[in-house]
Amino acid sequence: MTPQADQFDWDDTSEVRPRASSPDLALDGATLHALEVLASSPSGREARTRAVALRAALGPEQGALEVLIDRLVARSEELERLRRLAGRDELTGIANRRAFNEALERELSRARRARKPISVLLFDLDGLKAINDGFGHAAGDEALRAVAARAQEVVRNADLVARLGGDEFVVLLPDTDRREAKRIGERIREELIDLRLGISFGVATAQDRTTGPNALLEAADRALYRDKTKRKTLRPSAV
């Protein structure tokens, strides 16, 4: 019985018909295409799912393809691991600037289509230099890791916390208006009180369908500067 395309659900794969004409497995065009699709799997999980389907289609005749299938799955898993590392901040383990920028572009497009609000919350630590100077850079690094962990505890699963560099962090907030974004910023600030850490933050919300990622971040940066200036005026010795 020839496996049909709907057993695979792979684009443009009509069927897989392996032919065992020798101790080695002969491959027809459909089998080769199925292997090419497997090789181009964007993630290890998808590759494993496709490999199961291919093995089921090949049945007992898979023979010489077994090693090749395993190698293709291993290749996809390694590429997925490298992609994850490329999008992670080495110090804190959260998303880095690259991953944030990609997510922001994607979520802005989605927000435009759905006509939903989207906000970014930009924040940095007040006094990280004092921590580094007084207790060493190891203490400063620990402070950054603590901030990243606490921020992730505050936000929702759909939100993305990223470190842009130094002591600057950003939170991507889909389906969130300015008022709710400010509330999340205050919650992050409160979450750090027992760690004797303070933050200044700024919020920006996409106002219309033409708002771009750079404009959104620049607006959040201006709001952060205003908040920092205000905090220095009210509490010049605050950390």
C-alpha positions in Angstrom: 0.0 0.0 0.0 1.4 3.4 -1.0 1.4 6.0 1.7 -0.5 9.2 0.7 0.5 12.8 1.2 -2.0 13.4 4.0 -0.2 10.9 6.1 2.8 13.3 6.1 1.2 16.7 5.7 4.4 17.9 4.0 4.3 20.5 1.4 4.3 19.1 -2.2 5.0 15.6 -1.0 2.6 13.4 -3.0 3.7 9.9 -1.9 6.7 7.8 -0.9 7.4 4.6 -2.7 10.7 3.0 -1.7 11.8 0.1 -3.9 14.1 -2.6 -2.7 15.9 -3.8 -5.8 19.1 -4.7 -4.1 20.6 -4.9 -0.6 20.7 -1.1 -0.8 17.4 0.8 -1.0 16.6 2.4 -4.3 15.0 5.8 -4.0 12.4 7.3 -6.2 11.7 11.0 -6.6 9.0 11.1 -3.9 11.3 9.5 -1.4 14.1 11.9 -2.2 11.7 14.8 -1.8 10.5 13.5 1.6 14.2 13.4 2.7 14.8 16.9 1.4 11.8 18.2 3.3 13.1 16.4 6.4 16.5 17.9 5.9 15.0 21.4 5.8 13.0 21.0 9.0 13.4 24.3 10.9 13.4 22.7 14.3 14.5 19.5 16.0 10.9 18.7 17.1 9.5 19.1 13.6 12.3 16.9 12.2 11.6 14.1 14.8 7.9 14.2 13.9 8.6 14.0 10.2 11.1 11.2 10.7 8.4 9.1 12.5 6.1 9.7 9.5 8.8 8.8 7.0 9.8 5.6 8.8 6.1 4.6 9.0 5.8 5.1 5.2 9.0 3.2 4.4 8.0 0.3 6.7 10.4 -2.7 6.8 12.1 -1.5 3.6 13.7 1.5 5.3 17.0 -0.4 5.7 19.7 1.8 4.3 17.8 5.0 5.0 17.8 4.5 8.8 21.2 6.1 9.3 20.4 8.9 6.9 17.2 9.7 8.7 19.0 9.7 12.1 21.6 12.1 10.7 19.0 14.5 9.3 17.2 14.6 12.6 20.5 15.2 14.5 21.4 18.0 12.1 18.0 19.7 12.7 18.4 19.3 16.4 21.9 20.9 16.3 20.6 23.8 14.2 17.8 24.4 16.6 20.2 24.4 19.5 22.4 27.0 17.7 19.4 29.1 16.9 18.4 29.2 20.5 21.9 30.1 21.6 22.0 32.9 19.0 18.9 34.4 20.5 19.9 34.2 24.2 21.8 36.6 26.4 24.8 34.8 27.6 24.8 36.3 31.1 21.1 36.2 32.1 19.7 33.4 29.8 16.8 35.6 28.6 16.3 36.8 25.0 18.9 39.1 23.6 18.6 42.1 21.3 18.5 40.1 18.1 15.7 37.8 19.4 13.7 40.8 20.7 14.0 42.7 17.4 12.7 39.7 15.5 9.8 39.2 17.9 9.0 42.9 17.8 8.7 42.9 14.0 6.5 39.8 14.1 4.2 41.0 16.8 3.9 44.5 15.3 2.7 42.9 12.0 0.2 40.7 14.0 -1.1 43.7 16.0 -1.7 45.6 12.7 -3.7 42.8 11.2 -5.7 42.2 14.4 -6.0 45.9 15.2 -4.8 45.3 18.7 -2.5 47.4 20.9 1.1 46.5 21.4 3.5 48.1 23.9 7.2 48.0 24.8 8.5 48.6 28.3 12.1 49.7 28.4 13.9 49.8 31.8 17.3 49.9 33.3 18.9 49.6 36.8 19.4 52.7 38.9 23.0 52.6 40.2 24.5 49.4 38.6 27.8 51.3 38.4 27.7 51.8 42.2 27.2 48.1 42.7 30.1 47.2 40.3 32.4 49.8 42.0 31.5 48.9 45.6 31.1 45.1 45.4 32.7 44.1 42.1 31.5 43.1 38.7 30.5 39.6 39.9 27.9 41.3 42.2 26.8 43.4 39.3 26.3 40.4 37.1 24.3 38.7 39.9 22.1 41.8 40.1 21.5 41.6 36.3 20.5 37.9 36.6 18.2 38.7 39.5 16.5 41.4 37.6 16.0 39.2 34.6 14.5 36.4 36.7 12.2 38.7 38.7 10.9 40.4 35.5 10.1 37.1 34.0 8.1 36.1 37.1 5.9 39.3 36.7 5.1 39.1 33.0 2.6 36.8 31.2 3.6 33.8 29.1 2.9 35.8 25.9 5.3 38.6 26.8 9.0 38.6 26.1 11.7 39.9 28.4 15.0 40.7 26.7 18.3 42.2 27.7 19.5 44.8 25.2 22.9 45.2 26.7 24.5 46.5 29.9 21.8 47.2 32.4 19.1 47.9 29.8 16.1 45.5 29.5 13.0 45.5 27.5 9.6 43.7 27.7 7.5 43.1 24.6 3.8 43.3 25.6 1.4 42.1 22.9 -2.3 43.0 23.2 -1.4 45.6 25.9 -2.3 49.2 26.1 -0.2 52.0 27.7 -2.0 51.9 31.1 -1.5 48.1 31.5 2.1 48.4 30.4 2.8 51.0 33.0 1.2 48.8 35.6 3.5 45.9 34.7 6.5 48.3 35.0 5.4 49.3 38.5 5.1 45.6 39.4 8.6 44.9 38.2 9.8 47.9 40.3 8.0 46.5 43.4 9.4 43.0 42.8 12.9 44.3 43.1 12.5 46.3 46.4 13.6 43.4 48.6 16.8 43.0 46.5 17.6 46.7 47.1 17.5 47.3 43.4 15.6 50.1 41.6 14.7 50.7 38.0 13.7 53.5 35.8 11.3 52.6 33.0 9.5 54.0 30.0 6.5 52.7 28.1 5.5 53.2 24.5 2.4 51.9 22.7 1.8 51.6 18.9 -0.6 54.4 18.1 -1.6 53.4 14.6 -0.8 50.9 11.8 2.2 52.9 10.6 4.2 52.9 13.9 7.5 51.1 13.2 9.8 49.2 15.7 12.4 52.0 15.8 9.8 54.7 16.5 8.3 52.5 19.3 11.7 52.0 21.0 12.7 55.6 20.6 9.4 56.7 22.3 10.0 54.2 25.1 13.6 55.5 25.5 12.4 59.1 25.8 9.8 58.0 28.5 12.6 56.1 30.4 14.8 59.2 30.4 11.9 61.3 31.8 11.3 58.7 34.5 15.0 58.6 35.4 15.2 62.4 35.7 12.2 62.5 37.9 13.5 59.7 40.2 16.9 61.5 40.5 15.1 64.7 41.5 12.9 63.0 44.1 15.4 60.5 45.5 18.9 61.4 44.5 20.5 58.7 46.7 18.2 55.9 45.6 19.7 52.8 44.1 
